[in-house]
Amino acid sequence: EVQLVESGGGLVQPGGSLRLSCAASGFTVSSNYMSWVRQAPGKGLEWVSVIYSGGSTYYADSVKGRFTISRDNSKNTLYLQMNSLRAEDTAVYYCARQRVVPTHYFDYWGQGTLVTVSS
Amino acid sequence: DIQMTQSPSSLSASVGDRVTITCRASQSISSYLNWYQQKPGKAPKLLIYAASSLQSGVPSRFSGSGSGTDFTLTISSLQPEDFATYYCQQSYSTRTFGPGTKVDIK
């Protein structure tokens, strides 16, 4: 059974850092595209970042230069390192498996972890 | 970036109703359109991918259609568990989601 479990969220001050983790089971993270998607309180969904199976990474303009996506193949875990956090980064962060055939879509999602940026 | 719009932003319907939600892209995205359902406090759930392909395990009352810039999600007979917010998402370029359509009980 495919499962994604996020952790690492919490309260952080503006300008601070946080690292989110997404532990996967039932499939191999490194063989798949994996994304982070966030949702601000009461708002819609916003794609944040993706790491391809080959290791290429891409980011939304809103987080480029501040966030870094990575993975640990030995732990089958996805990460999101978030630096220089701003109030507008406050959101629930979901990790999701991204399928690529016949098109790109997110077929499995974690339960989400809440990040609150506030002084 | 490709912008996605949805209409209506919310609707009220009764169990058994046929419900149609529209999604429009700011440029042609072929069939690179997916639909998700989200209930309060829960992660989104994939319903439809590639505009019209039903995800495994999703009830057949859900269907999707369209190509180019205009797409629809149809629920043929609304069930109590279908009251939720529905999002479209394009995968033609950098992934963007529509603003959502909230379906609640009339």
Interface residues (C-beta under 8 A of the other chain):
Chain A: S35 V37 G44 L45 E46 W47 V50 Y58 A60 Y94 R99 P102 T103 H104 Y105 F106 D107 W109 G110 Q111 G112
Chain B: S31 Y32 N34 Y36 Q38 K42 A43 P44 K45 L46 Y49 A50 S53 Q55 Y87 Q89 S91 T94 R95 T96 F97 G98 P99 G100
